[in-house]
Amino acid sequence: MISKNENEISSQLIENFKEEIIGVTAENCRVDLNQSRKSTVLKCDIKGASYGTNKYNMHFLLGNWSFDLYQFEEHEKELIYDGKIDGVQTKIVFEFPYELSHCHEHVWPA
């Protein structure tokens, strides 16, 4: 059972994220508040980041921070950042349906 307060926190987190991203829209957003792990997970489908067939510009998120995709750990179909943003431990996972290559802000099939 999700409390009213958790619903308010989730709604506020989603709205704040939608206001922060640059030039794209976030759809199907959902939040998982895990009190035992003291973590919050925000998952969204991002529309508008594509600039060609299976090519994506990640500036919508990275443009607000002082790092780029080279600070992400590269996996076969994922890029993962695990570090602090504004003093808060943060994990960002970009998932793709294909093996990928990337530069500072762009991702494409390998």
C-alpha distances in whole Angstrom, upper triangle without the diagonal:
4,6,10,12,10,11,14,15,14,16,19,19,20,22,24,24,26,28,29,30,34,35,32,29,25,24,20,19,15,14,12,12,12,13,15,17,17,17,16,17,18,20,22,25,28,31,34,35,37,41,42,41,39,40,37,38,35,36,33,31,34,36,35,35,38,38,38,37,40,37,35,35,36,35,36,34,32,32,30,31,30,31,30,30,31,31,27,27,26,26,27,27,29,29,32,33,36,38,39,41,41,43,41,39,40,38,40,41,43
4,7,8,6,7,10,11,10,13,15,15,16,19,20,21,22,25,26,27,30,32,29,26,23,21,18,16,13,11,10,9,11,12,14,16,15,15,14,15,16,17,20,23,25,28,32,32,35,38,40,39,37,37,35,35,32,33,30,28,31,33,31,32,35,35,35,35,37,35,33,33,35,34,35,32,30,31,29,29,27,28,28,27,28,28,24,24,23,23,24,25,27,27,30,32,35,37,37,39,39,40,39,36,37,36,38,39,41
4,5,5,6,9,10,11,12,14,15,17,19,20,21,23,25,26,28,31,33,30,27,24,23,21,18,15,13,13,11,13,12,15,17,16,16,15,17,17,20,22,25,27,30,33,34,37,40,42,42,39,40,37,37,34,35,31,30,32,34,32,32,36,36,36,36,39,36,34,35,37,36,38,35,33,33,31,30,29,29,28,28,28,27,24,25,24,25,26,27,29,30,33,35,38,40,40,42,41,42,40,38,39,38,41,42,44
4,5,5,6,9,10,11,12,14,15,17,18,20,21,23,24,26,30,31,29,26,23,22,20,18,15,14,14,13,15,15,18,20,18,18,16,18,18,20,22,25,27,29,32,33,36,39,42,42,39,39,36,36,33,34,31,29,32,33,31,32,35,36,36,36,39,37,35,36,38,38,39,36,34,34,32,31,30,30,29,28,28,28,25,26,25,26,27,28,30,31,34,35,39,41,40,42,41,42,40,38,39,38,41,42,45
4,5,5,6,9,10,11,12,14,15,16,18,20,21,22,25,28,30,28,25,23,22,21,18,15,13,13,11,14,13,17,18,16,16,14,16,16,19,21,24,26,29,32,32,35,39,41,41,39,39,35,35,32,32,29,27,30,31,28,29,32,33,34,34,37,34,33,34,36,36,38,35,33,32,30,29,28,27,26,25,24,24,21,23,22,24,25,26,28,30,33,35,38,40,39,41,39,40,38,36,37,37,40,41,44
4,5,5,6,8,10,10,12,14,15,16,18,20,21,23,26,28,26,23,20,20,18,15,12,9,9,7,10,10,14,15,13,13,11,13,13,16,18,21,23,26,29,30,33,36,38,38,36,36,33,32,29,30,27,25,27,29,27,27,30,31,32,32,34,32,30,31,33,33,34,32,29,29,26,26,25,25,24,23,23,23,20,20,20,21,21,23,25,26,29,31,35,36,36,38,36,37,36,33,34,34,37,38,40
4,5,5,6,9,10,11,12,14,15,17,18,20,22,25,27,24,21,18,17,15,13,11,9,10,10,13,14,17,18,16,15,13,14,13,15,16,20,22,24,27,28,31,34,37,37,34,34,31,31,28,29,26,24,27,28,26,28,31,31,32,32,35,33,31,32,33,33,35,32,29,29,27,27,26,27,25,24,24,25,22,22,21,22,22,23,25,26,29,31,34,36,35,37,36,37,35,33,34,33,36,37,40
4,5,5,6,9,10,11,12,14,15,16,18,20,24,26,24,21,18,18,17,14,13,11,13,12,15,15,19,20,17,16,13,15,14,17,17,21,22,24,27,28,31,34,37,37,35,35,32,31,28,28,25,23,26,27,25,26,30,30,31,32,35,32,31,33,34,34,36,33,30,30,28,27,26,26,25,23,23,23,21,22,21,22,22,24,26,27,30,32,35,37,36,38,36,37,35,32,34,34,36,38,41
4,6,5,6,9,10,10,12,14,15,16,19,22,24,23,20,17,18,17,13,12,9,11,9,12,13,17,17,14,13,10,12,11,15,16,20,21,24,26,26,30,33,35,36,33,33,30,29,26,26,23,21,24,25,22,23,27,27,28,29,31,29,28,29,31,31,33,31,28,27,25,24,23,23,21,19,19,20,17,18,17,19,19,21,23,25,28,31,33,35,34,35,34,34,32,30,31,31,34,36,38
4,5,5,6,9,10,11,12,14,15,17,21,22,20,17,14,14,13,10,8,6,8,8,12,13,17,16,14,12,9,10,9,11,13,16,18,20,23,24,27,30,32,33,30,30,27,26,24,24,21,19,22,24,21,23,26,26,27,27,30,28,26,27,29,29,31,28,25,24,23,22,22,22,21,19,20,21,18,18,17,17,17,19,20,22,25,27,30,32,31,33,31,32,30,28,29,29,31,33,35
4,5,5,6,9,10,11,12,14,16,19,21,19,16,13,13,12,9,9,8,11,12,16,17,20,20,18,16,13,13,11,13,13,16,17,19,22,23,26,29,32,32,30,30,27,26,24,24,20,19,22,23,21,23,27,27,28,28,31,29,28,29,31,31,32,29,27,26,25,24,24,24,23,21,21,23,20,21,19,20,19,21,22,23,26,28,31,33,32,34,32,33,31,28,29,29,32,34,36
4,5,5,6,9,10,11,12,15,18,20,18,16,14,15,15,12,11,10,13,13,16,17,21,20,18,16,13,13,11,14,14,17,18,20,22,23,27,30,32,33,31,30,27,26,23,23,19,18,21,21,19,21,24,25,26,27,30,28,27,29,31,31,33,30,27,26,24,23,23,23,21,19,18,20,18,19,18,19,19,21,22,24,27,29,32,34,32,34,32,32,30,27,29,29,32,34,37
4,6,5,6,9,10,11,12,16,18,17,15,12,13,13,10,10,8,11,11,14,16,19,18,15,13,10,10,8,11,12,15,16,18,21,21,24,27,30,31,28,28,24,23,20,20,17,15,18,19,17,18,21,22,23,23,26,24,23,25,27,27,29,26,23,22,21,19,19,19,18,16,16,17,15,16,14,15,15,17,18,21,24,26,29,30,29,30,28,29,27,24,26,26,29,31,33
4,5,5,6,9,10,11,14,16,14,11,9,10,10,7,8,8,11,12,16,18,21,20,18,15,11,11,8,9,9,12,13,15,17,18,21,25,27,28,26,25,22,21,18,19,15,14,17,18,17,19,22,23,23,23,26,25,23,25,26,27,28,25,22,22,20,20,20,21,20,17,18,20,17,18,16,16,15,17,17,19,22,24,27,29,27,29,27,28,26,23,24,24,27,29,32
4,5,5,6,9,10,14,15,14,11,10,11,12,10,11,11,15,16,19,21,24,23,21,18,15,14,11,13,12,14,14,16,18,19,22,25,28,29,27,26,23,22,19,19,15,15,18,18,16,19,23,23,24,24,28,26,25,28,29,30,31,28,25,24,23,22,23,23,22,19,19,21,19,21,18,19,18,19,20,22,24,27,29,31,30,31,29,29,27,24,25,26,28,31,34
4,5,5,6,9,12,15,14,12,11,13,15,12,13,13,16,16,19,21,24,22,20,17,14,14,11,13,13,15,15,17,18,19,22,25,28,29,27,26,22,21,18,17,14,13,15,16,13,16,19,20,21,22,26,24,23,26,27,29,30,27,24,23,22,20,21,20,18,15,15,18,16,18,16,17,16,18,19,22,24,27,30,31,29,30,27,27,25,22,24,25,28,31,33
4,5,5,6,10,12,11,10,8,11,13,10,11,11,15,16,19,21,24,22,19,16,13,12,9,11,10,12,11,14,15,15,19,22,25,26,24,22,19,17,15,14,11,9,13,13,12,14,17,18,18,19,22,21,20,23,24,25,27,24,21,19,18,17,18,18,17,14,15,17,15,17,14,15,13,15,15,18,20,23,26,27,25,26,24,24,22,19,20,21,24,27,29
4,6,6,9,10,9,7,6,9,12,10,12,13,17,18,22,24,27,25,23,20,16,15,11,12,10,11,10,12,13,14,17,20,23,24,23,22,18,17,15,14,10,10,14,14,13,16,20,20,20,21,24,23,22,25,26,27,28,25,22,21,21,20,21,22,21,18,18,21,19,20,18,18,16,17,17,19,21,23,26,27,26,26,24,25,22,19,20,21,24,27,29
4,6,8,10,10,9,10,13,15,13,16,16,20,20,24,25,29,27,24,22,18,17,14,15,13,15,13,14,15,16,19,21,25,26,25,24,20,18,16,14,11,11,14,13,12,15,19,20,20,22,25,24,23,26,28,29,30,27,25,23,23,21,23,22,21,17,17,21,19,21,19,20,18,20,19,22,24,27,29,30,28,28,26,25,23,20,22,23,26,29,32
4,6,10,10,10,11,14,17,14,16,16,20,20,23,25,28,26,23,20,17,17,14,15,13,15,13,14,15,14,18,20,24,25,24,22,18,16,13,12,8,8,10,10,8,11,15,16,17,18,21,20,20,23,25,26,28,25,22,20,20,18,20,19,18,14,14,18,17,18,16,17,15,17,17,20,22,25,27,28,26,26,23,22,20,17,19,21,24,27,29
4,7,7,8,8,12,15,13,16,17,20,21,24,26,29,26,24,21,18,17,13,14,12,12,10,11,11,11,14,17,20,22,20,18,14,12,10,9,5,5,9,8,8,11,15,15,15,16,20,19,18,22,22,24,25,22,20,18,18,17,19,19,18,15,16,20,18,19,16,17,14,15,15,17,19,22,24,25,22,23,20,20,17,14,16,17,20,23,26
4,6,8,10,14,17,16,19,20,23,25,28,30,33,30,28,25,22,20,17,17,14,14,11,11,10,9,13,14,18,20,19,17,13,11,9,7,4,7,9,8,9,12,15,16,15,16,20,20,20,23,23,25,26,23,21,19,20,19,21,21,21,18,19,22,21,22,19,19,16,18,16,19,20,23,24,25,23,22,19,19,16,13,14,17,20,23,26
4,7,10,13,17,17,20,22,25,27,30,33,35,33,31,28,24,22,19,18,15,14,10,9,7,8,11,12,16,18,18,16,13,10,10,9,6,10,12,11,12,15,18,19,17,18,22,22,22,25,25,26,27,24,22,21,22,21,24,25,24,21,22,26,25,26,22,22,19,19,17,20,20,22,24,25,23,22,20,19,18,14,15,17,19,22,25
4,7,10,14,14,17,19,22,25,28,30,33,31,29,26,22,20,16,15,12,10,7,6,5,6,9,12,15,17,16,14,11,10,10,10,6,9,12,12,14,17,20,19,18,18,22,22,21,24,23,25,25,22,20,19,20,20,23,24,24,21,23,26,24,25,21,21,17,17,15,17,17,20,21,23,21,21,19,20,18,14,15,16,18,21,24
4,6,10,10,14,17,20,22,26,28,31,29,28,24,21,18,14,13,9,8,6,5,7,9,12,14,17,18,17,17,14,13,12,13,9,11,15,15,16,18,22,22,20,20,24,24,22,25,25,25,26,22,21,20,21,21,24,25,25,22,23,26,24,25,21,20,17,17,15,17,17,20,22,24,22,23,22,22,21,17,17,18,20,22,26
4,7,7,10,13,16,19,22,25,27,26,24,21,17,15,11,9,6,6,5,6,9,10,13,17,19,19,18,18,15,14,13,14,10,11,15,16,16,18,22,21,20,20,24,23,21,23,23,24,24,21,19,19,19,19,22,23,23,20,22,25,22,22,19,18,15,15,14,15,16,18,21,23,22,23,22,23,22,18,18,18,20,22,25
4,5,9,12,16,19,22,25,27,26,25,21,18,15,11,9,6,5,6,7,11,13,15,18,20,20,18,19,16,17,16,17,14,15,18,20,20,22,25,25,23,22,26,26,23,25,25,25,25,21,20,20,21,22,24,25,25,23,25,27,25,24,21,20,17,16,15,15,16,18,21,24,23,25,24,25,25,21,21,20,22,23,26
4,7,10,13,16,19,23,25,24,23,20,16,14,10,8,6,6,9,10,14,16,17,21,22,22,20,21,19,20,18,20,17,17,21,22,22,24,27,26,25,24,28,27,24,26,25,25,25,21,20,21,21,22,23,25,26,24,26,28,25,24,21,19,17,16,15,15,17,18,21,24,24,26,25,27,27,23,23,22,23,24,27
4,7,10,13,16,19,22,21,20,17,13,10,7,5,4,7,9,12,15,16,19,22,24,24,21,22,19,20,18,19,16,15,19,20,20,21,25,24,23,23,26,25,22,24,24,24,24,21,19,19,19,20,21,22,22,21,23,24,21,21,18,17,15,14,14,15,17,19,22,24,24,26,25,27,26,22,23,22,24,25,28
4,7,10,13,16,19,18,17,14,10,8,6,5,7,10,13,15,19,19,22,25,27,26,24,25,22,22,20,22,19,17,21,23,22,23,26,25,25,24,27,26,23,24,25,24,25,22,20,20,19,20,20,22,22,21,23,24,20,20,17,16,15,15,15,16,18,20,23,25,25,28,27,29,27,25,25,24,26,27,29
4,6,10,13,15,14,13,10,7,5,5,6,9,13,15,18,21,21,24,28,29,29,26,27,24,24,21,22,20,18,21,23,21,22,25,25,24,24,27,25,22,23,24,24,25,23,20,20,18,19,18,20,20,19,20,21,17,17,15,14,14,14,16,17,20,22,25,27,26,29,28,29,28,25,26,25,27,29,31
4,6,10,12,11,11,8,6,5,7,9,12,15,18,21,24,24,27,30,32,31,28,29,26,26,23,25,22,20,23,25,24,24,27,26,26,25,27,25,23,23,24,24,25,23,20,21,18,19,18,19,20,19,21,21,17,16,14,14,14,15,17,18,21,23,26,27,27,29,29,30,29,27,28,27,29,30,32
4,6,9,9,8,6,5,7,9,12,15,18,21,24,27,27,30,33,35,34,31,32,29,29,25,27,24,21,24,26,24,24,27,26,27,26,29,26,24,25,26,26,28,26,23,23,20,20,18,19,19,19,20,19,16,15,14,14,16,17,20,21,24,26,29,30,30,32,31,32,31,29,30,29,32,33,34
4,6,6,6,5,6,8,11,14,17,21,23,27,30,29,32,35,37,36,33,33,30,31,27,29,27,24,26,28,26,26,28,27,28,27,29,26,24,24,26,25,28,26,23,23,20,20,18,19,19,20,21,20,16,15,14,14,16,18,21,21,25,27,30,30,30,32,32,33,32,30,31,30,33,34,35
4,5,5,7,8,11,14,17,21,24,27,30,33,32,35,38,40,40,36,36,34,33,30,31,29,26,28,30,28,27,29,29,30,30,31,28,26,27,29,28,31,29,26,26,23,22,20,20,20,20,21,20,16,15,16,17,19,21,24,25,29,31,33,34,34,36,35,36,34,33,34,34,36,37,38
4,6,8,11,13,17,19,23,26,29,32,35,34,37,40,42,41,37,38,35,35,32,33,31,28,29,32,30,29,31,30,31,30,32,29,27,26,29,28,30,29,26,26,23,22,20,20,20,22,23,21,17,16,17,17,20,21,25,26,29,31,33,34,34,36,35,37,35,34,35,34,37,37,38
4,5,9,11,15,17,21,24,26,30,33,31,34,37,39,38,35,35,32,32,28,30,28,25,26,29,27,26,27,26,27,27,28,25,23,23,25,25,27,26,23,23,19,19,16,17,17,19,20,18,15,13,13,14,17,18,22,23,26,29,31,31,31,32,32,33,32,31,32,31,34,34,35
4,7,10,14,17,20,24,26,29,32,31,33,37,38,38,35,35,32,31,28,28,27,23,25,27,25,24,26,25,26,26,28,24,23,23,26,26,29,27,24,23,20,18,16,16,15,16,17,15,12,11,12,13,16,18,22,23,27,30,32,32,31,33,32,33,31,30,32,31,34,35,36
4,7,10,13,17,20,22,26,28,27,30,33,35,34,31,31,28,28,24,25,23,20,21,24,22,21,23,23,24,23,25,22,20,20,23,23,25,24,21,20,17,16,13,14,14,15,16,15,11,10,9,10,13,15,18,20,23,26,28,28,28,30,28,30,28,27,28,28,30,31,33
4,7,10,13,17,19,22,25,24,27,30,32,32,29,29,26,25,22,23,21,18,20,22,20,20,22,22,22,22,24,22,20,21,23,23,25,23,20,19,16,15,14,15,14,14,16,15,12,11,10,10,12,13,16,18,22,24,27,27,27,28,27,28,27,25,26,26,29,30,31
4,6,10,14,15,19,22,21,24,27,29,28,25,25,22,22,19,21,19,16,18,21,19,19,22,21,21,20,23,20,18,19,20,20,22,20,17,16,14,14,13,15,15,15,17,17,13,12,10,9,9,10,13,14,18,21,23,24,24,25,24,26,24,23,24,23,25,26,28
4,7,10,12,16,19,18,21,24,26,26,23,23,20,20,17,18,16,13,16,19,17,18,21,20,20,19,22,20,18,19,20,20,22,19,16,16,14,14,15,16,16,15,17,18,15,14,11,10,9,10,12,13,17,19,22,23,23,24,23,25,23,21,22,21,24,25,27
4,7,10,13,16,16,18,22,23,23,20,20,18,18,16,18,15,13,16,19,19,19,22,21,20,19,22,20,18,19,19,19,20,17,14,15,14,15,16,18,19,18,20,21,18,17,13,12,10,9,10,11,14,16,19,21,20,22,22,23,22,20,20,19,21,22,25
4,6,9,13,13,15,19,20,20,18,18,15,16,14,16,13,12,16,18,18,19,22,21,20,19,22,21,19,20,20,20,21,17,15,16,15,16,18,20,21,19,21,23,20,19,16,14,12,11,10,11,13,15,18,20,20,22,21,23,22,19,19,18,20,21,24
4,7,10,10,12,16,17,17,15,15,13,14,13,15,13,13,16,18,19,20,23,22,20,19,22,22,19,21,20,20,20,16,15,16,16,18,20,22,23,22,24,26,23,22,19,17,14,12,10,10,11,13,16,19,18,20,20,21,21,18,17,16,17,19,22
4,7,7,9,13,15,15,13,13,10,11,10,12,9,10,14,15,16,18,21,20,18,17,21,21,19,20,20,20,20,17,15,15,16,18,20,22,23,21,23,25,23,23,19,17,14,13,10,11,12,14,17,19,17,19,18,19,19,15,14,14,16,18,21
4,6,8,11,13,13,12,12,10,11,11,13,10,12,16,16,18,20,23,22,20,19,23,23,21,23,22,23,22,19,18,18,20,21,24,25,26,24,26,29,26,26,22,21,17,16,13,14,14,15,18,20,19,20,19,20,20,16,15,15,16,18,22
4,6,8,11,12,12,11,9,9,10,11,9,12,15,15,17,20,22,21,19,18,22,23,22,24,23,24,23,20,19,19,21,22,25,26,27,24,26,29,28,28,24,22,19,18,15,16,15,17,18,21,19,19,18,19,18,15,13,14,15,18,21
4,7,9,11,10,8,5,5,7,8,7,10,12,13,15,17,20,18,16,15,18,20,18,20,19,20,20,17,16,16,18,19,22,24,24,22,24,27,26,25,22,20,16,15,12,13,13,15,16,18,15,16,14,15,15,11,10,10,12,15,18
4,6,7,7,6,4,6,9,11,11,13,15,16,19,20,22,21,17,16,19,21,20,21,20,20,20,17,16,16,19,21,24,26,27,25,28,30,29,28,25,23,19,17,14,14,12,14,14,16,14,15,14,15,15,12,10,9,10,12,16
4,7,8,6,6,7,10,12,12,15,16,16,20,21,23,21,18,17,20,22,21,23,21,22,21,19,19,19,22,23,26,28,29,27,30,32,31,31,27,25,21,20,17,17,15,16,16,18,15,15,14,14,15,12,9,10,10,13,16
4,6,5,7,10,13,15,16,18,19,20,23,24,26,24,20,19,21,24,22,24,21,22,21,18,19,19,23,24,28,30,31,30,33,35,34,33,29,27,23,21,18,17,15,15,15,16,14,14,14,15,17,14,11,11,9,11,14
4,5,9,12,15,17,18,20,21,22,25,26,28,25,22,20,22,25,23,24,21,21,19,16,18,19,22,25,28,31,32,31,34,36,35,33,30,27,23,21,17,16,13,13,12,14,13,14,15,17,19,16,13,11,9,9,13
4,7,10,13,16,16,18,19,21,24,24,26,23,19,17,19,22,19,20,17,17,15,13,14,15,19,21,25,27,29,28,31,33,32,30,26,24,20,17,14,12,9,9,9,11,10,11,12,15,17,14,11,8,6,7,10
4,7,10,13,14,16,16,17,21,21,22,20,16,14,17,19,18,19,16,17,16,13,14,14,18,20,23,26,27,26,29,31,30,29,25,23,19,17,13,13,10,12,11,12,10,10,10,11,13,11,7,6,5,7,11
4,6,9,10,12,12,14,17,18,19,17,14,12,15,17,16,17,16,17,16,14,13,13,16,17,21,23,24,23,26,28,27,26,22,20,16,14,11,12,10,12,12,13,11,11,9,11,12,8,6,5,7,10,13
4,6,7,9,10,11,14,15,16,15,11,11,14,16,15,17,16,18,18,16,15,13,16,16,20,21,22,21,23,26,25,24,21,19,16,15,12,14,13,16,16,16,13,12,10,10,10,6,5,7,9,13,15
4,5,6,6,8,11,12,14,12,9,8,12,13,12,15,15,17,18,15,13,11,13,13,17,18,19,17,19,22,21,21,17,16,12,12,9,12,12,16,16,16,13,13,10,10,9,5,6,8,11,14,17
4,5,5,5,8,10,12,11,9,10,13,14,14,17,17,20,21,19,17,14,16,15,18,18,19,16,18,21,21,21,18,17,14,15,13,16,16,20,20,20,17,16,13,12,9,6,8,11,14,18,20
4,6,6,8,10,13,13,12,12,16,16,16,19,19,21,22,20,17,15,16,16,18,19,19,16,18,21,20,20,17,17,13,14,13,15,16,20,21,21,19,18,15,15,13,9,11,13,16,19,22
4,6,6,8,11,11,10,11,14,14,13,16,17,19,21,19,16,13,13,12,15,15,15,12,14,17,16,17,13,13,10,12,11,14,16,20,21,21,18,18,15,15,12,9,12,13,17,20,22
4,5,5,8,7,6,8,11,11,11,15,16,19,21,19,16,13,13,11,14,14,14,11,14,17,16,16,13,13,11,13,12,15,17,21,21,21,18,17,14,12,9,7,10,13,16,20,21
4,6,8,9,8,11,14,14,15,18,20,22,24,22,19,17,17,15,17,17,16,13,14,18,18,19,16,17,14,16,15,19,20,24,24,24,21,19,16,14,11,9,12,15,19,22,24
4,7,9,10,13,16,15,16,19,21,24,26,24,21,18,17,15,17,15,14,11,11,15,15,17,14,16,14,17,16,20,22,26,26,26,23,22,19,17,14,12,15,18,22,25,27
4,6,8,11,13,11,13,17,19,22,24,23,20,16,15,12,14,12,11,8,9,13,13,14,12,14,13,15,16,20,22,26,26,25,22,21,18,16,12,12,15,18,21,25,26
4,7,11,12,10,13,16,19,22,25,24,21,17,16,13,14,12,11,9,11,13,15,15,14,15,15,17,18,21,23,27,27,26,23,21,18,15,12,12,16,18,22,25,26
4,7,8,7,9,13,15,18,21,20,17,14,13,10,12,11,11,10,12,14,15,15,13,14,12,15,15,19,20,24,24,22,19,17,14,12,9,10,13,15,19,22,22
4,5,6,8,11,12,16,18,17,15,11,11,10,13,13,14,13,15,17,18,17,15,14,12,13,13,16,17,21,20,19,16,14,10,9,5,6,10,12,15,18,19
4,5,5,8,9,12,14,14,11,8,9,8,12,13,15,14,18,19,19,17,15,13,11,11,10,13,14,18,17,15,12,10,7,7,5,6,8,9,12,15,15
4,5,8,9,12,15,15,13,9,10,9,12,13,15,16,19,20,20,18,16,15,13,13,13,16,17,20,19,16,13,11,8,7,6,9,11,11,14,16,16
4,7,9,13,16,16,13,9,9,7,9,9,12,12,16,17,16,15,13,12,11,12,13,16,18,21,20,18,15,14,12,11,9,11,13,14,17,19,19
4,6,9,13,12,9,6,5,4,8,9,12,13,17,18,17,14,12,10,9,9,10,12,14,18,17,15,13,12,10,11,10,11,12,12,15,17,16
4,7,10,11,8,6,5,6,8,11,14,16,20,20,19,16,14,11,10,9,10,12,14,17,16,14,12,12,11,13,13,14,15,13,16,16,16
4,7,8,6,5,7,9,12,15,18,19,23,23,22,19,17,13,12,10,10,11,12,14,13,10,9,9,9,11,13,13,13,11,13,13,12
4,6,5,6,8,11,13,17,20,21,25,25,24,21,18,14,13,10,10,10,10,12,11,8,8,10,11,14,16,16,15,13,13,13,12
4,6,8,11,14,17,20,24,25,28,29,27,24,21,18,16,12,11,10,9,10,8,5,7,9,12,15,17,17,16,12,12,10,9
4,7,10,14,16,20,23,23,27,28,26,23,20,16,14,10,8,6,5,7,6,5,6,9,11,15,17,16,14,11,11,9,10
4,6,10,13,16,19,20,23,24,22,19,16,12,10,7,5,5,6,9,9,8,8,10,11,14,15,14,13,10,12,11,12
4,7,10,13,16,17,20,21,19,17,14,10,8,6,5,7,9,12,12,11,9,10,9,12,12,12,11,10,12,13,13
4,6,10,13,14,18,18,16,13,10,7,6,5,7,9,12,15,15,14,13,13,13,14,14,14,14,13,16,17,17
4,6,9,10,14,14,13,10,8,5,5,7,9,12,15,18,19,17,16,16,14,15,13,13,15,15,18,19,20
4,7,9,13,12,11,7,6,4,7,9,12,15,18,21,22,20,19,19,18,18,17,17,19,18,22,23,23
4,7,10,9,8,6,5,7,9,12,15,18,21,24,25,24,22,22,20,19,17,18,20,21,24,26,26
4,6,5,5,4,5,8,11,14,17,20,23,27,28,27,25,24,22,21,19,19,22,23,26,28,29
4,5,5,7,6,9,10,14,16,20,23,27,28,27,25,24,22,21,18,18,21,22,26,28,29
4,6,9,9,13,14,18,20,24,27,30,31,31,28,28,25,24,21,20,24,25,29,31,32
4,7,9,13,15,19,21,25,28,32,32,32,30,29,27,26,23,23,26,27,31,33,34
4,6,10,12,16,19,22,26,29,30,30,28,28,26,25,23,22,25,26,29,31,32
4,7,10,14,17,20,23,27,28,27,26,26,24,24,22,22,24,24,28,29,30
4,7,10,13,16,20,23,24,24,22,23,21,21,19,19,21,21,24,26,27
4,7,10,13,16,20,21,20,19,20,19,20,18,17,19,18,21,23,24
4,7,10,13,17,18,18,16,17,16,17,15,14,16,15,18,20,21
4,6,10,13,15,15,14,15,14,16,16,14,15,13,16,17,18
4,7,10,12,12,11,12,12,14,14,12,12,10,12,14,15
4,7,9,10,10,12,13,16,17,15,13,11,12,12,14
4,5,7,8,11,12,15,17,15,13,9,9,9,11
4,7,9,13,14,18,20,18,15,12,11,9,11
4,6,10,12,16,19,17,14,11,9,6,8
4,7,10,14,17,16,14,10,8,6,6
4,7,10,13,13,10,7,6,4,5
4,7,11,11,8,6,5,6,5
4,7,7,5,4,6,9,9
4,6,5,7,9,12,12
4,6,9,12,15,15
4,7,11,14,15
4,7,11,12
4,7,9
4,6
4
